[in-house]
Amino acid sequence: MTSAIPISETFTSIQGEGKLTGVPSFFVRVSGCNLRCVWCDTPYASWNAEGTGTPIDALVELARASKVRHAVLTGGEPMMFEQLTELSAQLASAAKMHITIETAGTLIPSRGVMCDLMSISPKLANSTPRNDARDPLGVWTTRHEDRRLDTAVLQQLLDREGDRQLKFVVRHETLSEDVVEIDGLLNQLTGWKPDDVLLMPEGLTSPTDEHRTGVIGFCLDRGWRYAHRLHIELFGNKRGT
């Protein structure tokens, strides 16, 4: 039997975010994260991580049975787990799937990963869980702020072969500050193009017209992409979608 990896859920759905929006995909969501975003929409894979160790060969069989050609390895933070090397390789070779890995860009397994689209979502200051009831002692406030950005890892991910996208979650209340932070981070990185950069409005429902208009304005000004969350529009904020 191959090694196992902690999994909170697997499902087949439509990719709702990024360059492959609308593509039928098999999702593998690992359980566990090294960060604690205040607005995390999958707390069952981070704040209250749940799931069981699942053998990699079983995940490959589930992927084959899905009858789709794209796999999305997400979390939580899949890059936390050394088993991701084997899982990504098996999905690419045994299941013949296109691989997207969704990561915050703070970690990379020591043996690397197989990936066709590296979906990097660097966490901005708006993600830090200040005064969050789930963190009464502020332990995660400090830990998250210390860990949320690692430009060396981000650059390593951008330097690898294959496609990439930099997906930033922006909040209505901090939109201008978020864009200033994004500009500063991008100035420290090379190997990206403006159309690799996506802005995604934060929230568990569709954004307000005001928030959407503000985000679109920055995208038009800088040549970035607007990241529509199609799955929210189609299914709402539900697990398994």
BAROMAR-774834 format. One record per residue (C-alpha): x, y, z; residue in three letters. Coordinates in pm, whole numbers, padded with zeros to 5 digits, always signed. Layout:
<rs>
XYZALA
...
</rs>
This chain:
<rs>
+00000+00000+00000MET
+00121+00351-00076THR
+00154+00618+00190SER
-00151+00803+00321ALA
-00230+01173+00344ILE
-00489+01343+00568PRO
-00794+01430+00357ILE
-01101+01628+00455SER
-01296+01567+00133GLU
-01283+01468-00232THR
-01543+01562-00491PHE
-01598+01627-00859THR
-01727+01970-00957SER
-01668+02274-01175ILE
-01352+02473-01107GLN
-01485+02804-00977GLY
-01170+03018-00962GLU
-00873+03121-01171GLY
-00756+03056-01524LYS
-00943+02723-01548LEU
-01280+02854-01429THR
-01557+02632-01561GLY
-01343+02321-01617VAL
-01479+01993-01471PRO
-01229+01889-01203SER
-01164+01630-00934PHE
-01083+01804-00606PHE
-00866+01657-00331VAL
-00877+01871-00016ARG
-00608+01794+00238VAL
-00674+01853+00607SER
-00427+02081+00779GLY
-00283+02430+00730CYS
+00011+02630+00858ASN
-00195+02953+00846LEU
-00528+03069+00993ARG
-00692+03323+00762CYS
-00967+03518+00934VAL
-01191+03480+00626TRP
-01104+03114+00552CYS
-01397+02952+00370ASP
-01281+02597+00451THR
-01230+02605+00831PRO
-01284+02229+00841TYR
-00943+02200+00673ALA
-00765+02464+00885SER
-00914+02610+01204TRP
-01089+02285+01292ASN
-00910+02038+01069ALA
-01106+01720+01020GLU
-01040+01418+00806GLY
-00868+01084+00794THR
-00551+00945+00644GLY
-00633+00819+00295THR
-00396+00596+00094PRO
-00266+00762-00218ILE
-00358+00468-00437ASP
-00719+00503-00318ALA
-00717+00871-00414LEU
-00582+00783-00758VAL
-00864+00533-00808GLU
-01121+00793-00705LEU
-00965+01036-00954ALA
-00988+00779-01234ARG
-01350+00706-01144ALA
-01438+01075-01168SER
-01403+01056-01550LYS
-01261+01411-01564VAL
-00916+01512-01683ARG
-00824+01782-01431HIS
-00726+01732-01066ALA
-00708+02013-00811VAL
-00498+01955-00499LEU
-00611+02204-00240THR
-00662+02248+00132GLY
-00587+02365+00387GLY
-00231+02377+00264GLU
-00131+02075+00053PRO
+00235+02179+00044MET
+00261+02096+00417MET
+00269+01728+00334PHE
+00566+01541+00189GLU
+00314+01285+00055GLN
+00204+01549-00198LEU
+00509+01455-00406THR
+00384+01100-00453GLU
+00017+01200-00488LEU
+00082+01458-00759SER
+00313+01222-00949ALA
+00062+00935-00938GLN
-00227+01153-01052LEU
-00017+01276-01344ALA
+00131+00940-01450SER
-00120+00673-01345ALA
-00439+00877-01386ALA
-00307+01095-01674LYS
-00453+01410-01521MET
-00371+01779-01552HIS
-00266+01892-01203ILE
-00347+02222-01032THR
-00201+02279-00687ILE
-00355+02554-00474GLU
-00112+02692-00219THR
-00043+03003-00012ALA
+00316+02987-00135GLY
+00495+02951+00198THR
+00610+02586+00173LEU
+00734+02333-00083ILE
+00784+01959-00019PRO
+01154+01870-00017SER
+01119+01641-00321ARG
+00910+01885-00524GLY
+00574+01823-00688VAL
+00423+01748-01029MET
+00210+02045-01132CYS
+00075+02193-01456ASP
-00087+02504-01302LEU
+00064+02637-00981MET
-00215+02840-00821SER
-00045+03063-00566ILE
-00253+03269-00325SER
-00020+03487-00117PRO
-00193+03601+00198LYS
-00223+03975+00249LEU
-00244+04161+00580ALA
-00623+04141+00552ASN
-00601+03768+00628SER
-00449+03794+00976THR
-00700+03686+01246PRO
-00671+03986+01477ARG
-00919+03983+01767ASN
-01066+03658+01640ASP
-01275+03465+01892ALA
-01117+03142+01766ARG
-00779+03272+01881ASP
-00843+03425+02225PRO
-00476+03435+02327LEU
-00358+03577+01994GLY
-00129+03282+01929VAL
-00241+03244+01568TRP
-00242+03619+01514THR
+00134+03623+01567THR
+00202+03289+01402ARG
-00003+03371+01092HIS
+00153+03715+01050GLU
+00503+03568+01080ASP
+00433+03294+00823ARG
+00194+03441+00567ARG
+00456+03564+00317LEU
+00785+03407+00208ASP
+00921+03576-00102THR
+01194+03314-00147ALA
+00936+03035-00170VAL
+00711+03246-00392LEU
+01000+03307-00630GLN
+01089+02938-00634GLN
+00732+02855-00732LEU
+00732+03119-01004LEU
+01062+02989-01143ASP
+00934+02635-01202ARG
+00818+02516-01543GLU
+00449+02521-01626GLY
+00171+02776-01595ASP
+00112+02982-01283ARG
-00135+03226-01135GLN
-00108+03465-00842LEU
-00453+03486-00685LYS
-00508+03758-00424PHE
-00812+03776-00197VAL
-00910+04142-00153VAL
-01159+04283+00096ARG
-01398+04568+00033HIS
-01295+04747+00355GLU
-00922+04736+00273THR
-00920+04729-00108LEU
-00685+05024-00165SER
-00444+04903+00104GLU
-00460+04551-00038ASP
-00359+04672-00385VAL
-00070+04875-00242VAL
+00050+04559-00065GLU
+00013+04355-00385ILE
+00211+04612-00584ASP
+00488+04601-00324GLY
+00503+04221-00325LEU
+00502+04194-00705LEU
+00792+04441-00720ASN
+00997+04187-00523GLN
+00918+03900-00762LEU
+01012+03814-01120THR
+00879+03570-01375GLY
+00515+03679-01367TRP
+00303+03862-01625LYS
+00013+04097-01549PRO
-00238+03838-01674ASP
-00099+03589-01420ASP
-00232+03817-01143VAL
-00592+03770-01031LEU
-00795+03972-00781LEU
-01075+03783-00606MET
-01331+03962-00386PRO
-01349+03809-00038GLU
-01677+03673+00097GLY
-01901+03370+00127LEU
-02156+03523-00110THR
-02131+03714-00437SER
-01965+04055-00391PRO
-02164+04375-00377THR
-02175+04588-00690ASP
-01954+04846-00516GLU
-01688+04591-00425HIS
-01697+04432-00770ARG
-01667+04770-00943THR
-01370+04868-00727GLY
-01186+04542-00797VAL
-01257+04565-01171ILE
-01116+04917-01175GLY
-00780+04803-01039PHE
-00775+04511-01285CYS
-00835+04743-01579LEU
-00570+04986-01455ASP
-00298+04722-01414ARG
-00388+04456-01672GLY
-00473+04203-01401TRP
-00757+03951-01418ARG
-01081+03966-01224TYR
-01131+03632-01047ALA
-01498+03546-01050HIS
-01600+03275-00799ARG
-01827+03073-01026LEU
-01889+02798-00770HIS
-02045+03050-00527ILE
-02281+03168-00798GLU
-02371+02811-00905LEU
-02387+02630-00572PHE
-02353+02880-00287GLY
-02105+02831-00005ASN
-02146+02454+00025LYS
-01898+02176+00085ARG
-01834+01942-00205GLY
-01876+02209-00470THR
</rs>
